[in-house]
C-alpha cells in the first residue's frame, strides 16, 4: 500500500471513531495523530453533558462556580503496542492536568479491534 493511502486511512479511522463517539454524546476535545511516528495517537474525551454544563457555567453571572468536566485521555503507543487510559478533572480556567492512570492494555497491532476497545471503554466510562 502506498504511504499516502496508508496515512489517509490512519486519519480516516480516527475521524470515524470521533463521529461514533459523538453519536453517543461523547466529545472528543483533542485529537493528535502522528502516522509518521509508528502511528501513535492521543485523544481526550469527555461527556457531552459535562462539556455543555461547563460552557454554560463559564458564561453565567458567576463563572468561578463553573464545574469542569472529567476528561479521559487515551494514548496509543504504536511502537510498543500499548494502549493507555488516564483521567483528570478540569479545574476552573485550566486544562486537565491531574492525570491518573486507569488502564493499560497491549495489542498485537493497531486496527479495528483496538478502536472497538477504545470506543467500548469510553462508552462504559463516559456514556450517559
C-alpha positions in Angstrom: 0.0 0.0 0.0 1.3 3.5 -0.8 2.3 5.7 2.1 -0.1 8.4 1.1 -3.1 5.9 1.2 -1.9 4.4 4.5 -1.6 7.8 6.1 -5.0 8.9 4.8 -6.6 5.6 6.1 -5.0 6.2 9.5 -6.6 9.6 9.9 -9.9 8.5 8.5 -10.2 5.7 11.0 -9.6 8.0 13.9 -12.0 10.6 12.5 -14.7 7.9 12.2 -14.1 7.0 15.8 -14.8 10.6 16.8 -18.1 10.5 14.9 -19.2 7.3 16.5 -18.4 8.7 20.0 -20.2 12.0 19.1 -23.3 9.9 18.3 -23.1 8.7 21.9 -22.8 12.2 23.3 -19.0 11.9 24.0 -17.0 14.9 23.0 -13.5 14.3 21.6 -12.0 17.6 22.7 -8.5 16.9 21.4 -7.0 14.5 18.9 -3.4 14.3 17.9 -2.4 11.7 15.2 1.1 11.0 14.1 1.3 8.4 11.3 5.0 9.0 10.8 5.8 8.1 14.4 4.8 4.5 14.4 1.1 5.5 14.1 0.9 6.9 17.6 -2.1 8.9 18.6 -3.8 10.6 21.5 -7.3 11.8 22.2 -9.1 13.4 25.0 -12.8 12.8 25.6 -15.5 14.0 28.0 -19.2 13.6 28.5 -21.1 15.9 26.2 -23.4 17.0 29.1 -20.4 17.9 31.3 -18.8 19.9 28.4 -22.1 21.8 27.9 -22.6 22.4 31.7 -19.1 23.8 31.9 -19.5 26.1 28.9 -22.8 27.4 30.3 -21.2 27.9 33.7 -18.4 29.9 32.3 -20.9 32.2 30.5 -23.0 32.6 33.7 -23.0 35.6 36.1 -20.7 33.6 38.4 -18.2 31.8 36.2 -16.0 31.0 39.2 -18.5 28.3 40.2 -18.4 26.5 36.8 -17.7 22.8 37.3 -15.3 21.4 34.7 -15.7 18.0 33.1 -13.7 14.9 33.9 -11.5 14.2 30.9 -10.3 10.8 29.8 -7.1 10.7 27.8 -6.3 7.7 25.5 -2.8 7.2 24.2 -1.8 4.6 21.6 1.9 3.8 21.5 2.3 2.4 18.1 5.9 1.4 18.6 5.3 -0.7 21.8 1.6 -1.5 21.0 0.4 -0.3 24.4 -3.0 1.4 24.8 -3.2 3.6 27.9 -6.1 5.4 29.6 -5.8 8.2 32.1 -8.4 10.6 33.7 -8.2 14.1 35.1 -10.7 16.6 36.4 -10.8 20.1 34.8 -10.3 22.9 37.3 -11.7 26.4 36.6 -10.0 28.1 33.7 -7.4 25.3 33.4 -6.8 22.4 31.2 -6.9 18.9 32.7 -3.5 18.4 34.4 -4.0 15.9 37.3 -3.8 12.7 35.2 -4.3 9.4 37.0 -3.6 6.1 35.1 -6.7 3.9 34.8 -5.9 1.1 32.5 -3.2 -0.2 30.1 -3.7 -2.9 27.5 -1.3 -4.5 25.0 -2.5 -5.2 21.4 -0.7 -7.1 18.6 -1.3 -4.2 16.3 -3.4 -1.1 15.5 -6.7 -1.8 13.8 -10.4 -2.4 14.2 -10.0 -4.4 17.4 -8.1 -1.6 19.1 -10.6 1.1 18.0 -13.5 -1.0 19.2 -11.9 -1.4 22.6 -11.3 2.4 22.8 -15.0 3.0 21.9 -16.3 0.4 24.3 -14.1 1.7 27.1 -15.1 5.3 26.6 -18.8 4.3 26.4 -18.6 2.5 29.7 -16.6 5.2 31.3 -18.3 8.3 29.9 -21.6 7.1 28.5 -24.8 8.5 29.8 
